[in-house]
Amino acid sequence: MNYIGTRGFTGPKTFAGALLDGLAPDGGLYVPAVYPVPDFDLNAAAAGPYADLTEKLLNLFGVDVLGAAAVRTAAERTSAAFLRDGQTPLTQLEDNLWLLELYHGPTLAFKDMAMQMIAALTDAALAQTGEHLTLVTATSGDTGAAAVRAFAGSTRVRLVVFHPLGRVSPVQRLQMTTVEADNVLNIGVEGDFDDCQRIVKTLLGDESLKARGLISSVNSINWGRLLGQVPYYLAASAASGADRPNFVVPTGNFGDAFAGWAGRKIGGNIGHLHAAVNRNDALSQALNDGKYIRRQAVESASVSMDVQAPSNFERLIFEASGRSAAGTRGFFETFAARGEVRLSGELQSACLKEVTASTISEAETSATIQHAWKTWNKVICPHTAVGVAAALKRKGSGPHIALATAHPAKFPDFVAGALGFQPDVPDAIARLQGMKETITAIPNDQAEALKAVTAFTA
Ligand SMILES: N[C@@H](CCOP(=O)(O)O)C(=O)O
């Protein structure tokens, strides 16, 4: 089981190589050279213990190059972050509608599942070679918090997290900046998430950093991140008992939705995939209008989804174009150069066969938080509300599972504004108040970012 790049790299690389590179050498993203066909009954495994399902999937995707013990440890860590009281956290809200709560891990967001897993796999990969690794990662809030939690104290990894200054929620910021660990650096960039992601991608290709040692990322540009998000689609599908349930995924960098796509690709009992975005809706416009246009991200209640250049759109374009590396390269080079690219009618239809998308307004987000409380007695976060709003519009067409991506207490102001009361605050959040924070602020400038990372890794 090997990996290739979306822009022509045919390497191939093993899973360990792809994990430690983050981005493919062609400047694109790693994808499996061929999607594997399970040699076990996938849907039976999906109904079994979550750690066993994950272990099987990891082996299927070539993670066994890191050894059976590493795979098992990683599978158990992701399982611990996913299960609630030992059960798949799936609740049926009404006919044709389920909610999958993915926020019972250590930082109360769905990123924990993959991050706990990838930290175990990264440790194993580095132990094999005795090397050290610098991780550079961009966040609009949840990824950074989960990464800091998973990697703080690691002896072989130095982690640098870039977040847009003042544009993550106060709780998300505290989760990142109060962790005291010599191997973690939090950088606040005077820009938006897309600026942070651009900085990270450029740093990954920087020759001066590469000359100093391994450098990778734990954004969902890293295939290892996506892999940690595949099992919960399969487990939720099995727990629902529905035939090919559709999934509605609140979407920012499009990694989670693409993980669902991968689960379906290998034969999972998954129906349609729908990406729900907030008013930062470049993805929805690209799929629905055929024009992918770079716009400045605007602030929204669902801050973690304030993304206008979703990295994993590249994997969708690659697959929908029949795996055309030249086409994918041309598409994203045009986008980078002109800030705008049109999808041919053929490419647009091919994308829409794989996934659809819709935009949910701020008013709908707030109304859906109210609806969830009044109708199901559930307090949901703004990101989850974006997904549930889209799912409510679609559920007439069959069974739908909406992903609940974060705990509402991470976004108390907007939730309280909608409901008139504060969400309950778990201890993991309450204890952060008043703690000392450490942030290095920089302008939105590549050279400044390089300087900060170079100094930190010296
Ligand atoms: N929503 C994310 C943005 C980064 O996404 P990722 O899929 O690359 O981790 C966040 O919360 O940081």
Ligand as a Chemical Component Dictionary entry (heavy atoms), coordinates in Angstrom:
data_LIG
# 
_chem_comp.id                   LIG 
_chem_comp.type                 NON-POLYMER 
_chem_comp.pdbx_formal_charge   0 
_chem_comp.three_letter_code    LIG 
# 
loop_
_chem_comp_atom.comp_id 
_chem_comp_atom.atom_id 
_chem_comp_atom.alt_atom_id 
_chem_comp_atom.type_symbol 
_chem_comp_atom.charge 
_chem_comp_atom.model_Cartn_x 
_chem_comp_atom.model_Cartn_y 
_chem_comp_atom.model_Cartn_z 
_chem_comp_atom.pdbx_ordinal 
LIG N1 N1 N 0 -11.176 23.698 11.215 1  
LIG C1 C1 C 0 -9.800  23.632 11.407 2  
LIG C2 C2 C 0 -8.975  24.223 10.314 3  
LIG C3 C3 C 0 -7.844  23.300 9.982  4  
LIG O1 O1 O 0 -8.394  22.121 9.453  5  
LIG P1 P1 P 0 -7.592  20.785 9.270  6  
LIG O2 O2 O 0 -8.598  19.841 8.755  7  
LIG O3 O3 O 0 -6.505  21.048 8.330  8  
LIG O4 O4 O 0 -7.056  20.398 10.585 9  
LIG C4 C4 C 0 -9.359  24.070 12.804 10 
LIG O5 O5 O 0 -10.162 23.992 13.718 11 
LIG O6 O6 O 0 -8.227  24.459 12.994 12 
# 
loop_
_chem_comp_bond.comp_id 
_chem_comp_bond.atom_id_1 
_chem_comp_bond.atom_id_2 
_chem_comp_bond.value_order 
_chem_comp_bond.pdbx_ordinal 
LIG N1 C1 SING 1  
LIG C1 C2 SING 2  
LIG C1 C4 SING 3  
LIG C2 C3 SING 4  
LIG C3 O1 SING 5  
LIG O1 P1 SING 6  
LIG P1 O2 DOUB 7  
LIG P1 O3 SING 8  
LIG P1 O4 SING 9  
LIG C4 O5 DOUB 10 
LIG C4 O6 SING 11 
# 
